[in-house]
Amino acid sequence: TILCRFSSRIIVNSNATAARFKPSILRKIRIVYNGLDLQWLRDPSVEKSSFMSNDWKAILVVARASRDKRHDMVLSSFEKVAKQDPNIHLVCLGAKDPLDPVWWDLLQNRTHQSESKERIHWIGEVEDVRPWYKGAHMLLLGSEEESFGRVVVEAMAFGLPVIATRVGAIPEIIRNDQEGMLVPPGSAERMAEAVLKLLKDEGLRHNLSESGKRRAEEFNLEKNVKEMVQVFEETLKHHARRVAR
């Protein structure tokens, strides 16, 4: 609160983050979306992960294994979908939450009890996510809250269709049925319906893929740097006017 009071400008990464501040602070806030190095992400020399078989329809999750990421809901939706096609696999990237190791154990136990356990793969933390994006069919994100949603932009940059919950800043990145599909938070049923729709509709997958790649350009690193510099210049001019009075 003290920092907000004495700051001239406050930079946040989304409207969803800005909404957390008191109304009296809003005039100081400038929104600058996170920027990604799209050139690095799209490096054509990177090959897909050899872990994924060519005949898999790999559904990818890239998220730390924390309760608010709702892997349990994603598991439920996958179990509904897995009955439809023996080639569908769920691949989960992301480290354990060091503050909640019990949640990881619960997820592993849940997996071992699943009828589809042979097609649920917990990879853990990886140094480079690009090979996994290249081998995936789509990305799922079941979060209860997201201040931005970096993995959504990463996936779109690769041309992966995205199915994500309508929370936080996700709707600022994805327009429903244009760059991806948005579902209510906590609804395994709706997520499963969206996955099946994408799997069955090749035209829809293509349209979301192409729109997603174009949308990802709005979150490139160069644009982020340019907008950050604009905020710094605005702040300097503001202080210069105050000193001149």
N, C-alpha and C positions, 0 to 999 in steps of 0.2 A: 504493500500500500504506500509506503514512504517513497519507494523508488518510482512508482507511478506518479506520485504527486510532484516530484522534483524533475521528472523527465520532460524533455521538450517534445520528443516523438517516441512512440512505441511501435516497433515493427512486429507484426504477427503474420503467420503463414496461411491464414484463411479467415473467412467471415465467421466460421464456426468458433474459432479461437477468439476473435474480436468480441463475440457475443458474451464471453465470460467476464468481461470487464464492466465496471459500473458505468452508467450513462454519462456521468461527469467526466469520464476519462476518454470517451469515444472520440472527441475532437483531436486528441493527440495520436490516435492510432492510424497507422498506414499499413495496408495489406500488401504483402509481397509474397507470392506463392513460392514454395521451394523450387529450386532449379535442379535439373538433372543433366548429366553429361550424356546426351543422346548419342553422340558419336561413339563414345566408349561402349555404351550399351549395345549398339548395333554393329560392333566390329564383326565383319564377315568371316574373319579367321577363326572365330570361336565356334567350336563344334558342340552339338548337343550332348548331354550326359549319356554315357554308355550304360548307365544304370537302367535307363528307360528303353524297353524293347520297342522296335519299330512298329509293332502291331498294337501297342498300348494306345488307349485314349486316356492320356494322363491328365487328371484334374489336379492342379497345383495349388498348394496353400503356402504362402510365404509370410510367416508371422511368428513372433516369439510365443512360446507356449504359456500364455497367461490366461487367466479366467476371462478377462474382458475381450479376448480375441475369439472366444466361443468355438474352439475346436470341437467341443462336444456337439454343438448344433451342426457343424459341418459333417461330422461323423454320421449323425442321424440322417442327414440329407443324402450322403453318399450311400448308405445302406439301402435307402429306398431306390436309388438309381442303379446300383450294382446288379440288381436282379434283372435288369433289362438287357444287359450286354456283358458277356464274360471278359471283354477286353478293356473295360473301364477300370482304371486304377487311381487311387488317391495317394498323392505324394506330398508329404508335409516337411517343409524346410523351416528351421527356426530353433533357437536354443531354448533350453529349459528356463523358466523364470526363477532366478536364484532366490527370490523372496517368497516363492510359493512352490517348493519342490513337490509337495503333496499333489498338486494339480497334475503334474507330469505323470506321476504314478497312477492317478485315477484314469487319465487318458490311455495309458498303456494297458491297464486292466480292462478298460472298456473295449479296446481294440482286440485283445486276446479272446474276449467273449463274443466277438462279432462273427457272424456267418461269413463275412467277407474279409476276414483277417488276413488272408493270404494276398489280398490286393490293397492293403493299407500299409503304407511305407513311411516310417518316421526316420528321416534322414538326419535331423539335428541341424546344427549350425554349419554353414558352408562358406568357404572363402570367396567364391565367385558364383553368383546366382545365374549368370547368363547362360551357361550350358543347360540349366534346368528350365529356364524360360523357353529355350529353343526346342526342347523336347516335349513341351506341354501342349495340351489341347485347349485348355482354358484355365483361368485363375478364379479361385473362390476366396472371398474375404467375408468372414462372419462377425466382425467386430461389433461391440456394443457402442463404441465411441472411437472416432479418429479425428485428430486435430488437422491432419492433412490426408495422408494415404499414399505414401511414396510408391509402394508396391503396385498400386493401381496404375500409376503412370508408367512404371517400368514395364509392366505387362502390356499395356497399350502400345508402348514404343516397339515392342516385339511383334505386334499384331495379334496378341492373344485376346480373345473375347473375355470380358470380365463380368462376373456376377458378384455383387457386393451388397451389403446392407445399407439401407438409406439412413445413415447416421453421420453426425459431424460434418466434415468437409467433403465427404464422398460425393454428394449431389452437386458440389461445386466443380468437380472434375468430370463426372459422368452424367450425361443426360440420358435418362432412361430410354432404352430401345434405340438409342442413336450411337453412343460410344460403348454402351454396356447395358447390363440389366440390373435394376435395383429391386431389392426385396425387403420386406419388413424385418427389423432386427428380431432375432430369436425364432424365426419361422423356418424350421427345417423343411416343412411341407412346401412352402413357396420357393425355397432355394432348390429343392429337388425338381419341382416343376420347371423352373428356369433352366436347370442343367439339361433335362430331357428335351426341352424345346430346342436348345442349342445343338444338342447331339443329333437331333432328327432333321434340323433345317440348315442345310449347307449354305443356302443363300443368305440366311440371317447371320451365320457365322462369318461369312465373307464381308457382309456390310458392316458388322460391328468391328471386324478386324481393320478394315480400311479407314473407317471413321475414327477408330481409336488411335491409329498411327498419326492421323492428321491432328487430332486433339492433343496428343502428347507433345507436339511441337510448341504448344502454348506454355509448356513448363520446362523449356530448355534453360540451360545454365546461363547462356548469354543474356537472355531476357531478365533473369533473376538479378544478375550483376548490374545491368542497366537500371533497373528499378530501384535497387539498393542505393546506387550512386545518386539517383534523383532525390531520394529521401535525405541522404547526407547533405546534398547541396541545399535543399530546402531548409534543413535545420540550421546550417551555417548562415544562410541569408536571414533567417528569423532572429538568430542571436545578434547578427550585425546590426539589424534595425533596432533591437532593444538597447544595444550599447550606444548607438548614435543618438538616442533620445536625450 
